[in-house]
Amino acid sequence: MYTVIIADDNLIERDALALHLSRIKTVSVVAECSNGEETAAFLQNQPVDMVFSDIDMPRLTGIDLLRGINKPPVFIFVSSYPEYAAESYNLDAIDYIVKPASAERVKKAVDKAIEYIEIKNNTKLYSEKIVPDIPLVEFGNQISTENFFFIKENNNYNKLNIQDITHIESMGDFSKIHTAGQKKFVVLVSLKNIEKQLSPKIFRRVHRQFIINILQVGVVNSTEVQLLDKTAIPISSSYRQSLIELVIEKKLLKRFGD
């Protein structure tokens, strides 16, 4: 059983979140706090596994609460203000829910948090790093590494082919690489650092939490990217504009005059 604390100055929102969490058998709510200071004081005396926190709270915001904890539990922010999402992910919050929080969305955040906690408790079983994309030389000929890269898992180097990767998902200071056939690899590398190591010709950030392989894109609409395997990936407006301008429009069939 994983322990949870709820931090929100709105009693109705607190009660609604507590109700959703009470229906999830893998977690137990051990405290409900009405502000950041109360939450910080509780955490000093009783560590928990997860914190579901509002951001806009009196005396101490949720962002400042997270910043002030040396070794914080897993944070899931629940806020009415989507504009805070970018800053929360920079602080390695595992998820960000825009109010009103539905039962389904809370369950999804809990599942992600539990997966992260279990990975952290078993780090030696998972990938440690991505080998940077550098040219290889074999028999005097240079081989392009844009077709593959390696990840280190235990003492082995596993080769991942670019065409097999569908998307990469942030899990705080970890990342999950999804491949065709639903196989997944967890690496102890943040999404930000992964992005720096992969070719922007093929991999594009479409959300604070997701990088996609453009070779795997099926449909792009106003709110999400649907991959060829029907996986729906959320896309934020700024990343969507960049994707359209730098990738899609260059491959768009156009009508020319006679």
N, C-alpha and C positions, 0 to 999 in steps of 0.2 A: 504494500500500500504506500503510495506517494503522498506526502503532506503538502498542503496548499494553504497560502494566506491570501486573502482578498483585501485590496486597498482601494477605497473609493469614498469620496465625501458625500456621494449621493446614496441615501439609504435604499431607495427603490432599485437603483442599478446594482447595488451590493446584493440585495435580496434575490434579484433575478439571476445574477451570476452564481450565487450560492445554490440556487435551485438547480441550475444546469449542471453544476459540478456534483451535486448530491446524487445525480442519476448515473454518474460514471463510477463504476465499481473499483477502478484502479487508483482513485484518489480520495483523500479525506481532507476536508477543510478544517484547519485547526484554529484559525482566528480570522476575524473580520475587523479591519481598521478603517477609521474615517479620515485619516490624513497620513502624509508621508512620515512625519515625526513619530507618530504612534507606531507605524510599521517598522521604522528603523529601530526603535526601542525594543520591539518584540523580537526582531531578528537578532539582536545582540545577545538575547538570553535563550532563544530557541531557534536553532537553524531549521529551515524547511527545504523541501525540494523545488517548489515552484512558487512564484509570486504572480498573481493576476493583479495588475495595477493600472489605475487611471493615471493620466498624466497631469491634467489641470486640477491640482489639489491645493488647499490652503497650506501656508507655512513651508511646505517642502513638496516640490513637484515630483512626479514619478521619475522623470529624467534625472533630477538631482538625487533622488533616493538611490537609484541604481549607481550613479557616479560615486556616491559616498560609501558604498559597500566594497570592502577589500576583495573578498571572495564571494561574490553574490550567487544566490541560487538562480535557477533558470527564470528569466523574466518574460512574461507575456503582457504586453500593454493592451489595454482596452480603452479606447478614447473616441470622443466625438470629432476629433480633429485629425483628418488623414495627413495633414501637412507635417505632423510630428514624426511620421513613419521613418523618413530618411535618417533623422538623428537617432532614433531608437535602434535602427539596424547598425549604425556606426558604433553603438555601444554593445553590440552583440546580443541584443534581445532576440529571443528565438522566434517570436511571432508578434504580429500587430493586428488587433481586431478593431474594426471600426464599429462603434455603437450604432444601433442596438445589436448586442451579441446574441446570435441565435444558438440554440442547443447544438446544432450540427457544427457550427463554426468553433464553438468552445471545445467540443470533442476532438476536432481536427487539431487544435492547438495543443491539447493535452497529449494526444498521440505523438505529436512531433516532439514535445518536451520529454516524454518518456523515452523515446528513441534516442534523443540526444544524451540523456542521463545514462542510459545503458551503454551507449558508445563510449562515453567518458569513463565509465567504470571498467571498460574492457579495451582501453586504448591500444594495448599491444597486439590486439587481434586485428587491428584495422590499419589502413594505409597511412604512411607517415608523411609522404610528400609526393609532389609531382616533379618529375625530372624535367628541367627547363627545355624549351624547344630550341635546340642548337643543331647546326649542320653536322651530319655524320659523313665519314669518308670510308669508302670500301673499294679496294682495288683501284685506288686513284680517282674514283668517280664520286662526286658529291651526291648524296641521297637527300631528297627533300623530306624533312620531318613534319611537313604540314599534313601528311596522311596518317600520322599516328603520334602518340606520346606514351611515356611510361609512368606508372605509379609504383611506389615502393610499398610492399605489403609483407610484413615480417622481414625476412631476409631475401625475399624474391622481388624481382622487377617485372611487373606485369605490363604487357603491351596492350594499349587500347587503340583500336582503329577509329579514326575520326568519323567515318560513315556510320559506325555503330553507336555513337553517342547521340542521344536525343536532347538532353538538357542537363544542366548542373544546378543544384539547389543549395542555397545557403542554410547552414544549421549552426549559426553563431560563428565560433572559431573553427568549425568543421565545415565540410561541404560533401554533398552526396552527388555522385556522378551516375546518371541514369543511362542505360544502354538499351538497344533494341532487344526484345525478348524479356523485358522487365528486370534484367539483371542490374544490380546496383553495387557501387563501390563507394566506401566512405574514406575520405582523406582528411588528414589533420592539417588542412590548409584552408584559409578563409576564401570566400568567393572573390573578394577584392584582389587577393594575391594570385588566385587562379586566372582571373581576367587578364592580368599583366603578362602571363606566361603563354597564353593561347593566341592564335592568329585571329585578328579582327575580321579577316576576310571570310571566316567560317563561323566564328562564335560571336554572338551579340548579346549584350545585357539588355533585357527587356523589362526588368523589374528589380527592385532592391534585393530580392531574394532569388532571382533566376537569370541564368545565362542559357540561351538556346543555340542549337546547331542549325544554321539557316538552311542546310541541306535537308533537314527534317521538317521544315515548315510546310504545312498544308494550306491553312487559311489564316489570314490576319484580319481581325475586325477591330472595333473601337475599344474593346475592353480586354481581349485575350488573343493569344496565338494558339491555333489548333495544330498540333503536330500530326505527322502522317499516321502515327499509331492512335490518333484520336485523343491524346492527352491534351487537356486545356491548361495553358500557362497564362497567368494574368500579365497584362502589359500596361504600364503607366503611360500617361500622355506624352511626357517628354521623350521617353525611350521609343515610343511608337513613331513619333515624328522623325527621329533619327533613323530608325529602321526603314521607314518609307523613303526618306531622302537619299540615304547612302547605300541602300541595298535594293529595295523593291523597284524604285523608279528606273534604276539602271537596267533592270531586266523586264520592264513593262513593255508589252507589245503596244505600239503606237500607230495611229493613223496618219499617213502622210498625204499631201496633195498629189493629184495626178501629174 
